[in-house]
Amino acid sequence: MKRMTKVLTVLMCLMTAVAFMPAWAFAGQTAEVQAAAKGSVKINYTISVAGALQVKDASIKVKDLNKNGTFDLYDAFAAIHKANKKTFAVSDGGWVTKFWSQETSNVSYMLDNNMEWSLDSVIHDGSYVYGAISEDTETYMDRYSYISDKDSNRTSSFNACDGVDLKLDVYKTMWEAFAIDENFDFDDTTVTVNGKDTNVKVNENGTFHVDFEKAGTYYISAYGDKESLQFLMPATYKAVATAAKGSIKVNYSIATKGNLNVKLASVKVTDVNKNGKFDIYDTLYKIHKAKGKKFAQNNGQIVKFWSMNTTVVGYMLNDNSAWSLDDTVQAGDYLYAFAYQDQALCSDLYSAIVDNAGKREVTVKRGEDVNLKLVVYGYGPAPDYAFGPVDYDYSTVAITTNGKSGNVAIGQDGSMTLKFAKKGTYYISAKVATGSGIITPAICKVTVKK
């Protein structure tokens, strides 16, 4: 009876081995009836060795190298190894004996997110092949993982400033039914970008978001907590972050220490820092370049403005306080940038001269009343510190026309009425004549026609 049991055991082992043998293992029996598949297929592939990515989602053309009439995993891995100048070997029985130039039989391979047990599995145009040497050589608990976006793609292109929303799927171990593990603990999962660890948090359902500072190609991967035996075959996602295309036209004024250097002008702005949008940095860079002035920033802080070494600089966007050089700028926006008069306390209040419609560029006829208003801005009380118009003693303000003082009366609310007898272009500005309430020099352009 014991002898019969041993025989049955041997037979069962042989049957199992034969069941997983690829068809090309019997090539000698079928050579006469099989013809090699013609042409080639193009696939994508990823290779990892002991938890380290060797090739990240590359593409390759695969021919029927074993001439068994189909394109299969053997053909794919043979072509992949040859292209990467690595050694790949298979035993007469169809088992991998050398992978990525390493003597090993501890190899897993996935085809379109399914675990395959045979190199005979058929591949097609567009197939995704993942080959890995396990990192866990004791219990072989490595888990296959996959990163995709909302469109179920492994790669995408987008504006750098938008970032990308992704999902990490982790599959069950080879000892379980192969499927996504809905109960996987993502708490200690580490997301890397181009091989560097990040602080990106993976949510309990595997979703996460990655931001990018500038345009470029980024490979995003994820790794499990090895102390908890969460060995992941690292997935890879190719993110192509792009710069904003084209250019926009932005209006601007520049003032330094109470003097208007540029009254009202416009500049074409491109995505200079290639972060996928047009922002205040891009605008100031282009303004300075157009005017032959030097401009520099360090970690988001201006250190050189209008060729002056200074960090005491303010900038307003559409008469609102802007907090960062990263703030988005759109076509037709108005940027007012200035070096403070009060370099010690930065007490300068921003001011603007506009008409009743809020415009700072007005067109009128000769002899027609021009109703304007000087608005002074500041920050409100705690806790909100809201930025907006503030009460101000307008009796201290002197109104100038084309740089010359006049007898323009200004009301307690900052309102004023002007009239021009001749056609032409007039720049209306305001300065503090007396007192301590320093304001930035406001500017309004009035075009007078016949």
QUILINJO-V87194 format. One record per backbone hydrogen bond with DSSP energy under -0.5 kcal/mol. CO is the residue of the C=O (numbers start at 1). NH is the residue of the N-H. Records with the same first field share a line. If there is no record, write none. Layout:
BEGIN
CO: NH + NH
END
This chain:
BEGIN
1: 5
2: 6
3: 7
4: 8
5: 9
6: 10
7: 11
8: 12
9: 13
10: 14
11: 15
12: 16
13: 17
14: 18
15: 19
16: 20
18: 21
22: 25
23: 26
24: 27
26: 29 + 30
27: 30 + 31
30: 33 + 34
37: 64
41: 43 + 62
42: 126
43: 60
44: 129
45: 58
46: 131
47: 54 + 55
48: 133
49: 52
52: 49
55: 47 + 57
58: 45
60: 43
62: 41
63: 65
64: 67
70: 72
71: 123
72: 76
73: 77
74: 78
75: 79
76: 80
77: 81
78: 82
79: 83
80: 84
81: 86
82: 85
87: 101
89: 97 + 98
91: 94
95: 91
97: 104
98: 89
99: 102
102: 99 + 104
105: 107
106: 134
108: 132
109: 116
110: 130
111: 114
114: 111
116: 109
118: 121
119: 74
121: 73
124: 127
127: 44 + 129
128: 112
129: 46
130: 110
131: 48
132: 108 + 134
133: 50 + 51
135: 137
136: 140
143: 233
144: 171
146: 169
148: 167
149: 152
153: 149
154: 238
156: 240
158: 242
159: 162 + 163
160: 163 + 212
164: 210
165: 150
166: 208
167: 148 + 169
168: 170
169: 146
170: 181
173: 176
179: 172
180: 182
181: 184
184: 186
186: 189
189: 191
190: 223
191: 198
192: 221
193: 196
196: 193
201: 203
203: 206
206: 168
207: 203
208: 166
210: 164
216: 218 + 241
218: 220 + 239
219: 194
220: 237
221: 192
223: 190
224: 226
225: 228 + 230
226: 229
229: 231
230: 232
231: 143
232: 234
233: 145
235: 222
237: 220 + 239
238: 156 + 240
239: 218 + 241
240: 158
241: 216
242: 160
248: 250 + 269
249: 332
250: 267
251: 335
252: 265
253: 337
254: 261 + 262
255: 339
256: 259
259: 256 + 261
262: 254
265: 252
267: 250
269: 248
270: 272
271: 274
274: 215
277: 279
278: 329
279: 283
280: 284
281: 285
282: 286
283: 287
284: 288
285: 289
286: 290
287: 291
288: 293
289: 292
294: 307
296: 303 + 304
298: 301
301: 298
303: 310
304: 296
305: 308
308: 305 + 310
311: 313
312: 340
314: 338
315: 322
316: 318 + 336
317: 320
320: 317
324: 327
325: 281
327: 280
330: 333
333: 251
334: 318 + 336
335: 253 + 337
336: 316
337: 255
338: 314 + 340
339: 257
341: 343
342: 346
349: 440
350: 377
352: 354 + 375
354: 373
355: 358
359: 355
360: 445
362: 447
364: 449
365: 368
369: 371
370: 372 + 418
371: 356
372: 416
373: 354 + 375
375: 352
376: 390
378: 388
381: 385
386: 380
388: 378
392: 394
393: 396
394: 397
396: 433 + 434
398: 431
399: 406
400: 429
401: 404
404: 401
407: 409
411: 414
414: 374
415: 411
416: 372
418: 370
420: 367
424: 448
426: 428 + 446
427: 402 + 429
428: 444
429: 400
430: 442
431: 398 + 433
436: 438
438: 349
440: 442
442: 430
443: 353
444: 428 + 446
445: 362 + 447
446: 426 + 448
447: 364 + 449
448: 424
449: 366
END
